[in-house]
């Protein structure tokens, strides 16, 4: 490949010489670049010191309003004092080890599923992991058995709720999205039309309209006397929404499988489902792993929208903590910064991993 | 996938089992079953809904649109008061959505392009700064960003009494930004008409210039000529209208600022949040668009003796546009859809107004169906445009 053709000459000389050569090439190459470099340095000098001063030097961890009033910098004490409210919402205080454990289990399963791409040995474990994990998480969160007290899901909140909504959303949307993608590729006009209309309608509207629909219209759809609670309605809305996006991801994968593979299945006299299961899907799904992770990331970020229909996910509990005492309200920057940092950590590492997977999966194609 | 027909010599009469084994017959059967199930489910949901609505004494239909809305909207682009109808309230909401989306699209394109190009810069520090910007803001939920800006703006700026005045006439306060605007005058209508006429003239001049260049090879300085025509005509209209100079200046009257044009904190929060978030995606689109053009294209232009600046404009950009425009349109659509988050900070966009309408009238299905179909219409229009554009820009293969 061309990468080999233009390998840079090996750097020579002492460290200082190489550093000078490097900065000449990368920082001061011509007058325009010099101006850019100096401008950037000036910008950083203007931006960084006040932030460091605010966030670290003048900050306090003291979890009292009085302690925060004494300092000029950040009041991390707000996060410190309300940490459990922010992390777990209104879940009964003494039982909060349960959402913590559920969250750890869920993160373990997510990491395991993602790791399976790299370590094929884990692949067989994915489905059992979810089949066991989801009930375990439900038992931990709801309780009511094994001596755990029952906790209504209107008390759920915080980071576990965000993780549950987004990962359950993607897991349940997965088979539904796959069916929709196959439907869209189908030769049967009625099936194809139904799939296309569903996918395009859902993708054409914002998530918030689907959530409004779930929270306002679902109760009207149900027969008299049957009710489902707010959390479940939001979860169904998220699943319905994610399925349409996953369907398009899967379609990309299906289209990338060469025609000859479909024909090979036909010539072996495999039925449609056999050739899908044995030939097409293993190839197609491998291709769509990175975009599926990306869908999960955007779902994870979009789950914050449930705040608007009155659920307390991680962003909702930060707002709850800010409102818990009027004296805390002015420390919104600290609260939002904490939430942003957690979201960033999770999303950024998943995005990096997905980019890495994409490279890994292409290894076979490289010559 | 057609099944081979029965051979002519096949005299076996077809039984029911044979029919069920025929792939074509089965396909029809499956479809009938699928449609049947969907219709059944739909009928079940609709009948439940009608029953529930009847129980709750809610009438169905869009008749409520003509009723008096009786709620105020803080920001309106058309005449609206609490006495106006729900229909005009929704119109106000739609216009507010369009306003913030259009401005957001323009701003995020500019900012996104700058950061996209900066990520490819040969300058190490510029490249890293751009990367940090993109990675930070795309990995934080947009709603969190909106909340942050919405909390920041009112507390970062002073009370209207001691408003900051960074430029003469521009006031920054906790209630938003105030700018001087010209007093309404006929001259501005003239200018708008002149601008429209100028666009038509430019269109025809451009056609003529392309024809001439195709025939003779002589290029025509279209950019300069176009600017000249546009600015000249608009300026003439301004003079013809009597060159009004009166401005409405914002000034403190009592406890609040009157006059001028007010940009509310809600609007600013939504605009900044959406712009920053979407610009990170635009930056990635721009970057991959530029990277998609093979280096050989630069070299080809060089070897033809084309100047670098011309090569960029006539060789590289048109090709990267082909790659970049479809995902860019997607991002614009995402921004428009995300503008519905305005409901969370109280900017009266379409969803927010519909939400109020829904709460007041109880017409949930109707209100949701209205804003869903508007968003759907916008998406369909965009995909129509994208299809047209893709066809126009597609590589002409031999």
Contacts between the chains, C-beta under 8 A, distances in Angstrom:
chain1	res1	chain2	res2	distance
A	26	B	122	7.0
A	26	B	123	6.7
A	26	B	124	3.9
A	27	B	123	6.4
A	27	B	124	5.9
A	27	B	125	6.4
A	29	B	122	6.3
A	29	B	123	7.5
A	33	B	122	6.9
A	33	B	123	4.9
A	36	B	121	7.4
A	36	B	123	5.1
A	36	B	125	7.7
A	36	B	126	5.2
A	37	B	123	6.0
A	37	B	125	5.6
A	37	B	126	7.4
A	40	B	123	7.8
A	40	B	125	4.6
A	40	B	126	5.8
A	40	B	129	5.8
A	41	B	125	7.0
A	43	B	129	7.7
A	44	B	129	7.8
A	187	B	1	6.0
A	187	B	27	7.1
A	188	B	27	5.1
A	188	B	30	6.4
A	188	B	31	5.0
A	189	B	31	7.4
A	190	B	31	3.8
A	190	B	32	8.0
A	190	B	34	6.2
A	190	B	35	5.4
A	191	B	30	7.2
A	191	B	31	6.0
A	191	B	34	5.7
A	194	B	34	6.8
A	194	B	35	7.6
A	194	B	38	6.4
A	200	B	379	7.7
A	200	B	380	7.9
A	201	B	376	6.3
A	203	B	379	7.2
A	204	B	375	6.2
A	204	B	376	4.4
A	204	B	378	7.8
A	204	B	379	3.4
A	204	B	380	6.8
A	205	B	337	7.2
A	205	B	372	5.1
A	205	B	375	4.7
A	205	B	376	6.0
A	205	B	379	7.6
A	206	B	337	3.9
A	206	B	338	6.8
A	206	B	340	4.2
A	206	B	341	7.9
A	206	B	351	7.5
A	206	B	375	6.2
A	207	B	337	7.9
A	208	B	340	4.8
A	208	B	341	6.6
A	208	B	343	6.9
A	208	B	351	6.2
A	209	B	340	6.8
A	209	B	351	6.9
A	209	B	368	6.6
A	209	B	371	6.1
A	209	B	372	5.3
A	209	B	375	6.6
A	212	B	351	7.6
A	212	B	355	7.4
A	212	B	368	5.9
A	213	B	368	5.6
A	213	B	372	7.7
A	216	B	358	6.9
A	216	B	364	4.3
A	216	B	368	6.7
A	217	B	49	7.9
A	217	B	364	6.0
A	217	B	365	6.1
A	217	B	368	6.3
A	219	B	52	7.6
A	220	B	48	7.2
A	220	B	49	4.6
A	220	B	52	4.8
A	220	B	53	6.7
A	220	B	364	7.2
A	220	B	365	7.0
A	221	B	45	4.6
A	221	B	48	5.6
A	221	B	49	5.8
A	222	B	48	6.1
A	222	B	52	7.8
A	223	B	48	5.3
A	223	B	51	7.9
A	224	B	48	7.8
A	224	B	51	6.6
A	224	B	52	7.0
A	224	B	55	7.1
A	266	B	1	7.7
A	297	B	139	8.0
A	301	B	139	7.8
A	301	B	140	7.7
A	301	B	141	4.1
A	301	B	142	7.3
A	302	B	141	7.2
A	304	B	141	4.4
A	304	B	143	4.5
A	304	B	144	6.2
A	305	B	143	6.1
A	305	B	341	7.1
A	307	B	143	6.8
A	307	B	344	6.8
A	308	B	143	8.0
A	308	B	341	7.6
A	308	B	343	6.1
A	308	B	344	5.2
A	315	B	141	6.8
A	315	B	143	6.5
A	315	B	144	5.6
A	315	B	147	7.3
A	319	B	147	7.2
A	330	B	155	7.2
A	332	B	147	8.0
A	332	B	148	7.6
A	332	B	151	4.3
A	333	B	148	7.6
A	333	B	151	7.5
A	333	B	152	7.2
A	336	B	144	6.2
A	336	B	147	6.4
A	336	B	148	4.6
A	336	B	151	7.1
A	339	B	144	6.0
A	340	B	140	4.7
A	340	B	144	5.8
A	340	B	148	7.6
A	343	B	139	6.8
A	343	B	140	5.5
A	343	B	141	5.8
A	343	B	144	6.7
A	344	B	136	6.8
A	344	B	139	4.7
A	344	B	140	5.7
A	347	B	139	3.9
A	347	B	140	7.7
A	348	B	135	6.3
A	348	B	139	4.7
A	351	B	139	6.7
